[in-house]
Amino acid sequence: MWRYYFLAVIVILIDQGSKFLVVKYMELYESIPMIDGFFYLTSHRNKGAAWGILQDKMIFFYIITAIVVIAIIYYMQMHAKGHPLFATGLALVLGGAIGNFVDRLVKQEVVDFLDVIIIHYDFPIFNIADSALTIGVIVILIVTFLEERNNRKGKESS
């Protein structure tokens, strides 16, 4: 299981390192085009959750993050052994949750900087932790769906 905790630590380090560079070398709201019309590095801060909801509710985020981290560690220890894809998804969620938690704890806001425009829609600016959380949840959902489907097929054939 240590490999999956190591993956979570790698996510945290990349997330915090990238945020450090953004804060150090970019002015707030500065935007650098990487792929003009599609992808920008934009220095932004968020005191809420995704899409800016629940602004300034830090105590709520501390409590929720603590519950999520405890639940993920429990699931990793009790249910992910022998299920590498499930453990990988949990590790990505763990790393992402802790990455944003560190920001909230230290800065009272989350540093966001990945800015994508999809067909004239400027997607909310996000960060590495958000990406890890999203990918991790998708992996967990896929694994859960496939296991449920296999369980149904197994019951039907018996």
Phi, psi and omega per residue, in radians:
M1 nan -0.378 -3.074
W2 -1.004 -0.538 -3.140
R3 -1.043 -0.640 -3.088
Y4 -1.321 -0.632 3.029
Y5 -1.159 -0.639 3.076
F6 -1.091 -0.716 3.069
L7 -1.035 -0.763 3.113
A8 -1.064 -0.733 3.118
V9 -1.114 -0.709 3.107
I10 -1.062 -0.772 3.104
V11 -1.031 -0.806 -3.133
I12 -1.064 -0.792 -3.115
L13 -1.127 -0.767 3.116
I14 -1.142 -0.751 3.125
D15 -1.059 -0.927 -3.091
Q16 -1.170 -0.634 3.096
G17 -1.120 -0.770 3.140
S18 -1.157 -0.686 3.108
K19 -1.148 -0.691 3.092
F20 -1.022 -0.792 -3.135
L21 -1.121 -0.697 3.122
V22 -1.101 -0.833 -3.126
V23 -1.121 -0.692 -3.073
K24 -1.282 -0.695 -2.967
Y25 -1.919 -0.061 3.141
M26 -2.170 2.498 3.005
E27 -1.325 2.648 3.073
L28 -1.014 2.287 -3.122
Y29 1.302 0.004 3.041
E30 -1.136 2.469 -3.119
S31 -2.256 2.239 3.137
I32 -2.017 2.046 3.121
P33 -1.210 2.243 3.050
M34 -1.759 -0.822 3.005
I35 -2.297 1.741 -2.986
D36 -0.932 2.298 -3.141
G37 1.464 -0.049 -3.102
F38 -2.356 -0.879 -3.020
F39 -2.382 2.240 -3.124
Y40 -2.322 2.647 2.877
L41 -1.662 2.030 -3.083
T42 -2.245 2.073 -3.128
S43 -1.290 2.046 -3.057
H44 -2.483 2.696 3.059
R45 -2.185 2.540 -3.102
N46 -2.324 2.138 3.105
K47 -1.702 0.233 -3.139
G48 -2.271 -2.584 3.125
A49 -1.893 -2.801 -3.135
A50 -0.914 2.440 -3.131
W51 1.040 0.350 3.058
G52 1.322 0.219 -3.140
I53 -1.277 2.749 3.100
L54 1.003 0.809 3.127
Q55 -0.995 2.414 3.045
D56 1.053 0.503 3.108
K57 -1.825 0.935 -3.020
M58 -1.043 -0.741 3.141
I59 -1.036 -0.750 3.091
F60 -1.013 -0.811 -3.133
F61 -1.138 -0.650 3.103
Y62 -1.073 -0.811 -3.108
I63 -1.142 -0.856 -3.126
I64 -1.063 -0.767 -3.129
T65 -1.108 -0.726 3.107
A66 -1.059 -0.765 3.116
I67 -1.104 -0.786 -3.122
V68 -1.103 -0.796 -3.124
V69 -1.083 -0.774 3.114
I70 -1.089 -0.773 3.142
A71 -1.108 -0.729 -3.132
I72 -1.137 -0.782 3.126
I73 -1.083 -0.735 3.079
Y74 -1.020 -0.871 -3.134
Y75 -1.106 -0.653 3.114
M76 -1.112 -0.729 -3.102
Q77 -1.311 -0.636 -2.993
M78 -1.715 -0.510 -2.987
H79 -2.180 -0.214 -3.030
A80 -1.684 -0.203 3.134
K81 -1.070 2.226 -3.121
G82 1.431 0.078 3.119
H83 -2.228 1.374 -2.999
P84 -1.061 -0.647 -3.128
L85 -1.204 -0.724 3.090
F86 -1.093 -0.781 3.127
A87 -1.107 -0.652 3.102
T88 -1.113 -0.791 3.100
G89 -1.046 -0.780 3.113
L90 -1.106 -0.703 -3.137
A91 -1.124 -0.690 3.105
L92 -1.129 -0.738 3.104
V93 -1.129 -0.746 3.127
L94 -1.056 -0.855 3.135
G95 -1.077 -0.751 3.128
G96 -1.145 -0.747 3.135
A97 -1.097 -0.764 -3.133
I98 -1.223 -0.658 3.111
G99 -0.992 -0.844 3.116
N100 -1.267 -0.543 3.098
F101 -1.085 -0.731 3.122
V102 -1.013 -0.784 3.104
D103 -1.025 -0.845 -3.100
R104 -1.090 -0.698 -3.114
L105 -1.210 -0.774 -3.040
V106 -1.493 -0.740 -3.001
K107 -1.896 -0.163 -3.053
Q108 1.108 0.366 3.092
E109 -2.874 2.844 3.134
V110 -1.860 2.332 3.101
V111 -1.475 2.113 3.083
D112 -2.041 2.645 -3.091
F113 -2.755 -0.184 3.129
L114 -1.571 2.018 -2.993
D115 -2.137 1.990 -3.070
V116 -2.085 2.377 3.050
I117 -1.950 2.131 -3.117
I118 -2.064 1.935 3.135
I119 0.840 1.006 3.107
H120 1.206 0.101 3.064
Y121 -1.768 2.053 3.108
D122 -1.453 1.698 -3.113
F123 -1.042 2.517 3.113
P124 -0.936 2.403 -3.101
I125 -1.153 2.414 -3.067
F126 -2.390 -3.001 -3.095
N127 -2.456 -3.068 -3.118
I128 -1.117 -0.728 3.134
A129 -1.052 -0.765 3.109
D130 -1.060 -0.713 3.132
S131 -1.106 -0.791 3.129
A132 -1.090 -0.748 3.100
L133 -1.023 -0.840 -3.094
T134 -1.115 -0.843 3.139
I135 -1.103 -0.738 3.118
G136 -1.055 -0.782 3.122
V137 -1.114 -0.719 3.111
I138 -1.073 -0.777 3.118
V139 -1.071 -0.800 3.131
I140 -1.058 -0.751 3.126
L141 -1.114 -0.739 3.117
I142 -1.100 -0.820 3.131
V143 -1.055 -0.789 -3.137
T144 -1.088 -0.779 3.119
F145 -1.065 -0.822 -3.117
L146 -1.135 -0.707 3.107
E147 -1.141 -0.716 3.115
E148 -1.104 -0.749 3.114
R149 -1.104 -0.752 3.116
N150 -1.141 -0.649 3.097
N151 -1.135 -0.716 3.107
R152 -1.124 -0.744 3.129
K153 -1.117 -0.683 3.123
G154 -1.124 -0.680 3.127
K155 -1.219 -0.652 -3.128
E156 -1.212 -0.563 -3.104
S157 -1.468 -0.179 3.136
S158 -1.563 nan nan
